[in-house]
Amino acid sequence: GLAVALGIWSSEHVSGGHINPAVTIARFLFHGFPIAKLVGYLAAQTLGAFAGAFLVWWNFASALSALKPGESGLHPATGAFITSNDVGQGLLNEITATFIFVLATFAISDEHSSAKNIGPLATGLALTGASLSLSSPLNLAVNPARDFGPRVFAALAYGLDVFTDNSFYFWVPVAGPIVGASLGAFVYEWLV
């Protein structure tokens, strides 16, 4: 949550604090975000997450290199970069947590909101609440870039099986947050 708050504060003057593709897509669908900027924002968010994964790998290289792969399955170091879960449970968790997070994000950023002055902090707290209440022990993305960018990095560093492991789980932390964000934005814009 604090990392999200800092990310929003750091990028607010450039991108309006767009650091999550699911939120950007929800803003496009329900709040007038320009289509001309959409692909560039999504690419920048994913590249930023990839760069973050590289920094984690660089900072913890010696500890990660001490982890030795087993005879089968993913390299143990990939857990520092990707999420994983049962596909059905993971999809439900991603949709539900992102729904709550985006519903809160739209409320926080509403022009009539009293939280608008502390928007980045309130957004970080909303993510913390959604994550603490709905995350599995194997983590939660709530942000497609948070999983996909690091997953691409992990594939380059440890092998392509990060895309095929666990019944091709890689699509869950991408699709789940987009569906959850769209539902959260719909509820806020049309029902609140």
KEKE-3310 file (N, C-alpha, C; in steps of 0.2 Angstrom, whole numbers, plus 5000, padded with zeros to 4 digits):
npx = (5004:5009:5019:5012:5005:5017:5021:5010:5011:5023:5021:5010:5010:5014:5007:4995:4995:4993:4997:4993:4987:4973:4966:4968:4961:4948:4946:4946:4935:4924:4926:4931:4945:4957:4957:4968:4979:4979:4986:4999:5001:4998:5008:5019:5016:5018:5031:5037:5035:5042:5055:5055:5056:5068:5076:5073:5079:5092:5096:5094:5102:5112:5106:5095:5102:5107:5097:5092:5086:5073:5070:5059:5046:5044:5058:5064:5066:5057:5046:5048:5044:5032:5014:5004:4991:4977:4968:4954:4951:4961:4957:4944:4948:4956:4947:4938:4945:4951:4939:4934:4945:4946:4933:4934:4945:4939:4929:4938:4944:4934:4927:4920:4924:4930:4942:4951:4962:4971:4973:4983:4988:4976:4972:4983:4980:4968:4971:4979:4970:4961:4970:4975:4964:4959:4970:4979:4991:5000:5000:4994:4989:4981:4984:4988:5000:5009:5011:5013:5024:5035:5034:5038:5051:5055:5054:5064:5075:5074:5067:5054:5044:5037:5026:5018:5016:5006:4993:4993:4993:4996:4987:4978:4981:4981:4969:4959:4960:4957:4944:4938:4941:4934:4921:4920:4922:4910:4900:4903:4901:4888:4879:4882)
npy = (4994:5006:5008:5009:5022:5030:5028:5034:5047:5050:5050:5057:5070:5068:5058:5058:5049:5036:5020:5007:4996:4990:4999:5010:5005:5004:5018:5022:5015:5020:5033:5043:5042:5045:5036:5037:5038:5026:5013:5017:5020:5008:5000:5007:5006:4992:4990:4998:4989:4978:4984:4986:4973:4969:4977:4972:4959:4962:4969:4958:4948:4939:4932:4926:4919:4909:4900:4885:4876:4863:4846:4846:4858:4875:4887:4891:4904:4911:4914:4927:4935:4933:4929:4916:4903:4892:4891:4894:4899:4909:4918:4922:4929:4939:4946:4950:4957:4967:4974:4979:4988:4996:5002:5009:5018:5025:5032:5039:5048:5055:5071:5077:5071:5070:5064:5067:5076:5069:5058:5049:5042:5037:5029:5020:5014:5008:4998:4991:4986:4979:4969:4963:4957:4948:4942:4927:4915:4914:4926:4941:4951:4962:4971:4971:4974:4972:4959:4953:4960:4957:4944:4941:4946:4936:4925:4927:4926:4914:4904:4899:4892:4899:4904:4893:4885:4878:4876:4886:4898:4911:4920:4924:4934:4945:4945:4944:4956:4966:4963:4964:4978:4984:4981:4987:5000:5002:5000:5010:5022:5020:5015:5021)
npz = (5000:5004:4995:4983:4986:4986:4973:4966:4971:4966:4952:4949:4944:4931:4924:4930:4941:4936:4938:4937:4926:4926:4933:4924:4913:4918:4920:4907:4902:4909:4913:4904:4900:4888:4873:4865:4873:4880:4876:4877:4890:4896:4892:4897:4911:4912:4908:4918:4929:4926:4926:4940:4944:4939:4947:4960:4958:4956:4968:4977:4972:4976:4987:4980:4970:4978:4980:4975:4961:4961:4956:4948:4943:4946:4947:4963:4966:4958:4965:4971:4962:4955:4956:4962:4962:4965:4950:4950:4963:4963:4953:4958:4969:4964:4956:4966:4975:4967:4963:4975:4978:4967:4967:4979:4975:4965:4972:4981:4972:4967:4963:4974:4985:5002:5004:4994:4995:5001:4993:4986:4998:5004:4994:4994:5006:5004:4995:5003:5013:5005:5000:5012:5017:5007:5001:4996:5003:4993:4987:4979:4965:4960:4951:4934:4928:4939:4940:4927:4921:4930:4928:4915:4917:4926:4917:4908:4917:4924:4916:4904:4910:4919:4913:4910:4921:4934:4928:4918:4924:4923:4916:4925:4935:4926:4919:4929:4938:4928:4925:4938:4941:4931:4935:4948:4944:4936:4946:4955:4946:4941:4951:4964)
capx = (5000:5014:5023:5007:5005:5023:5021:5005:5014:5029:5019:5004:5011:5016:5002:4989:4996:4991:5002:4989:4983:4966:4963:4968:4956:4942:4945:4945:4928:4919:4928:4933:4952:4958:4960:4975:4984:4978:4991:5006:5000:4998:5015:5024:5015:5021:5039:5039:5035:5048:5061:5055:5058:5075:5079:5073:5084:5099:5097:5094:5105:5116:5101:5091:5106:5108:5091:5093:5080:5072:5070:5053:5042:5047:5064:5061:5067:5052:5041:5049:5042:5025:5009:5001:4986:4972:4965:4947:4952:4965:4953:4939:4952:4959:4941:4935:4950:4952:4933:4934:4951:4944:4927:4937:4949:4934:4927:4943:4946:4928:4928:4916:4927:4934:4949:4954:4968:4976:4971:4988:4988:4970:4972:4987:4977:4962:4975:4982:4964:4959:4975:4975:4958:4958:4976:4981:4998:5004:5000:4988:4991:4976:4987:4990:5007:5013:5012:5015:5030:5039:5033:5042:5058:5057:5054:5070:5080:5073:5064:5047:5038:5032:5019:5014:5015:5000:4988:4994:4990:4998:4982:4973:4982:4980:4961:4955:4960:4953:4936:4936:4941:4928:4915:4920:4920:4903:4896:4903:4898:4881:4875:4883)
capy = (5000:5012:5008:5012:5029:5033:5028:5039:5054:5051:5050:5061:5076:5066:5053:5058:5044:5030:5015:5001:4995:4989:5006:5014:5003:5006:5025:5023:5013:5024:5040:5047:5042:5045:5030:5039:5037:5020:5008:5019:5020:5001:4998:5011:5003:4985:4991:5000:4983:4974:4987:4985:4966:4969:4980:4967:4954:4965:4970:4952:4943:4934:4927:4923:4914:4903:4896:4880:4873:4856:4842:4848:4864:4882:4889:4894:4912:4915:4917:4934:4940:4931:4927:4909:4901:4888:4896:4897:4903:4915:4922:4925:4933:4945:4950:4953:4962:4973:4977:4983:4993:5002:5006:5014:5022:5030:5036:5044:5053:5059:5078:5078:5067:5073:5061:5069:5079:5063:5053:5043:5039:5034:5024:5015:5011:5004:4992:4987:4983:4973:4964:4959:4953:4944:4939:4921:4915:4915:4933:4944:4956:4968:4976:4966:4975:4970:4952:4952:4963:4953:4937:4942:4946:4929:4920:4928:4924:4907:4900:4900:4888:4903:4905:4886:4882:4879:4877:4892:4903:4918:4925:4925:4941:4950:4946:4945:4963:4970:4962:4967:4985:4986:4980:4992:5007:5002:5000:5017:5027:5019:5013:5025)
capz = (5000:5004:4988:4979:4988:4984:4966:4964:4972:4961:4945:4948:4940:4924:4922:4935:4945:4933:4939:4937:4920:4928:4935:4918:4908:4921:4919:4900:4901:4913:4916:4899:4899:4881:4870:4862:4878:4883:4875:4879:4898:4898:4890:4902:4918:4912:4908:4925:4934:4923:4929:4947:4945:4938:4953:4966:4957:4957:4975:4981:4968:4980:4990:4975:4967:4983:4979:4969:4958:4962:4950:4944:4945:4945:4951:4969:4966:4954:4970:4973:4956:4952:4960:4960:4966:4962:4945:4951:4969:4962:4949:4962:4974:4960:4954:4972:4978:4963:4963:4981:4977:4962:4970:4984:4971:4961:4978:4984:4967:4966:4965:4980:4990:5007:5004:4988:4997:5003:4988:4986:5004:5005:4989:4996:5012:5001:4992:5009:5016:5000:5000:5019:5018:5002:4998:4998:5005:4987:4985:4975:4960:4959:4946:4929:4927:4945:4939:4920:4920:4934:4926:4909:4919:4928:4912:4905:4922:4926:4912:4902:4913:4923:4910:4909:4928:4938:4923:4914:4929:4921:4914:4930:4938:4921:4917:4935:4940:4923:4926:4945:4940:4927:4939:4953:4941:4935:4952:4957:4942:4940:4957:4970)
cpx = (5004:5017:5018:5006:5011:5023:5016:5008:5019:5027:5013:5005:5012:5010:4995:4989:4994:4997:4999:4985:4975:4963:4962:4962:4949:4941:4943:4937:4923:4920:4931:4941:4953:4961:4967:4981:4985:4984:4998:5006:5001:5005:5020:5023:5019:5029:5041:5040:5040:5054:5061:5058:5065:5079:5079:5078:5091:5101:5098:5098:5109:5111:5097:5096:5108:5102:5092:5087:5079:5072:5064:5050:5047:5053:5061:5062:5061:5046:5042:5046:5035:5020:5007:4996:4982:4969:4959:4948:4955:4961:4947:4942:4954:4953:4938:4939:4951:4945:4933:4939:4948:4938:4929:4941:4944:4931:4932:4944:4940:4929:4925:4919:4931:4941:4953:4961:4973:4975:4976:4988:4982:4970:4977:4984:4971:4966:4977:4976:4962:4964:4976:4969:4956:4964:4977:4988:5002:5003:4994:4991:4987:4979:4990:4998:5012:5015:5015:5022:5036:5039:5038:5049:5060:5057:5061:5076:5080:5069:5056:5042:5034:5026:5015:5013:5008:4994:4987:4991:4991:4993:4978:4975:4982:4972:4957:4955:4956:4946:4934:4936:4935:4921:4914:4919:4913:4899:4896:4900:4891:4876:4876:4881)
cpy = (5006:5013:5011:5020:5033:5033:5033:5046:5055:5053:5055:5067:5075:5063:5054:5052:5037:5025:5008:5000:4994:4995:5010:5012:5005:5014:5026:5021:5017:5031:5045:5047:5041:5039:5031:5037:5030:5015:5011:5019:5013:4998:5001:5007:4996:4986:4993:4994:4979:4977:4986:4978:4966:4972:4975:4961:4956:4966:4963:4946:4937:4929:4923:4917:4908:4898:4891:4876:4865:4852:4843:4854:4870:4883:4892:4901:4915:4917:4924:4938:4939:4929:4920:4907:4895:4893:4898:4901:4910:4920:4926:4930:4940:4949:4954:4959:4968:4977:4982:4989:4998:5005:5011:5020:5028:5035:5041:5049:5057:5066:5080:5075:5071:5070:5063:5072:5074:5057:5047:5039:5034:5028:5018:5011:5006:4998:4988:4983:4977:4968:4960:4955:4948:4940:4932:4921:4916:4922:4935:4950:4962:4973:4971:4967:4972:4962:4950:4954:4959:4946:4936:4942:4939:4924:4921:4925:4917:4902:4901:4897:4893:4905:4899:4883:4883:4880:4883:4898:4910:4923:4927:4932:4946:4951:4947:4953:4968:4969:4965:4975:4988:4986:4985:4999:5007:5003:5008:5022:5026:5018:5017:5032)
cpz = (5000:4998:4983:4980:4985:4976:4963:4965:4967:4954:4944:4944:4932:4921:4925:4940:4943:4934:4938:4931:4921:4929:4928:4914:4911:4920:4911:4899:4904:4915:4911:4898:4891:4878:4867:4866:4881:4882:4877:4887:4900:4897:4896:4909:4918:4912:4915:4930:4932:4926:4936:4948:4944:4945:4959:4964:4958:4964:4979:4977:4971:4984:4985:4971:4972:4983:4973:4967:4960:4955:4945:4947:4944:4950:4957:4969:4962:4959:4972:4967:4954:4957:4957:4965:4962:4957:4947:4957:4967:4958:4953:4967:4970:4958:4960:4975:4974:4962:4969:4980:4972:4964:4975:4980:4968:4967:4980:4979:4965:4968:4971:4986:4995:5007:4998:4990:4999:4999:4988:4992:5005:5000:4991:5002:5009:4998:4998:5012:5011:5000:5006:5019:5013:4999:5000:5000:4999:4983:4980:4971:4961:4954:4940:4928:4933:4944:4932:4919:4924:4931:4919:4911:4922:4923:4909:4910:4923:4922:4910:4906:4918:4920:4909:4916:4930:4933:4920:4918:4927:4919:4919:4933:4933:4920:4924:4937:4935:4924:4933:4944:4936:4931:4945:4950:4939:4941:4955:4953:4941:4946:4963:4969)
residu = (GLY:LEU:ALA:VAL:ALA:LEU:GLY:ILE:TRP:SER:SER:GLU:HIS:VAL:SER:GLY:GLY:HIS:ILE:ASN:PRO:ALA:VAL:THR:ILE:ALA:ARG:PHE:LEU:PHE:HIS:GLY:PHE:PRO:ILE:ALA:LYS:LEU:VAL:GLY:TYR:LEU:ALA:ALA:GLN:THR:LEU:GLY:ALA:PHE:ALA:GLY:ALA:PHE:LEU:VAL:TRP:TRP:ASN:PHE:ALA:SER:ALA:LEU:SER:ALA:LEU:LYS:PRO:GLY:GLU:SER:GLY:LEU:HIS:PRO:ALA:THR:GLY:ALA:PHE:ILE:THR:SER:ASN:ASP:VAL:GLY:GLN:GLY:LEU:LEU:ASN:GLU:ILE:THR:ALA:THR:PHE:ILE:PHE:VAL:LEU:ALA:THR:PHE:ALA:ILE:SER:ASP:GLU:HIS:SER:SER:ALA:LYS:ASN:ILE:GLY:PRO:LEU:ALA:THR:GLY:LEU:ALA:LEU:THR:GLY:ALA:SER:LEU:SER:LEU:SER:SER:PRO:LEU:ASN:LEU:ALA:VAL:ASN:PRO:ALA:ARG:ASP:PHE:GLY:PRO:ARG:VAL:PHE:ALA:ALA:LEU:ALA:TYR:GLY:LEU:ASP:VAL:PHE:THR:ASP:ASN:SER:PHE:TYR:PHE:TRP:VAL:PRO:VAL:ALA:GLY:PRO:ILE:VAL:GLY:ALA:SER:LEU:GLY:ALA:PHE:VAL:TYR:GLU:TRP:LEU:VAL)
# end
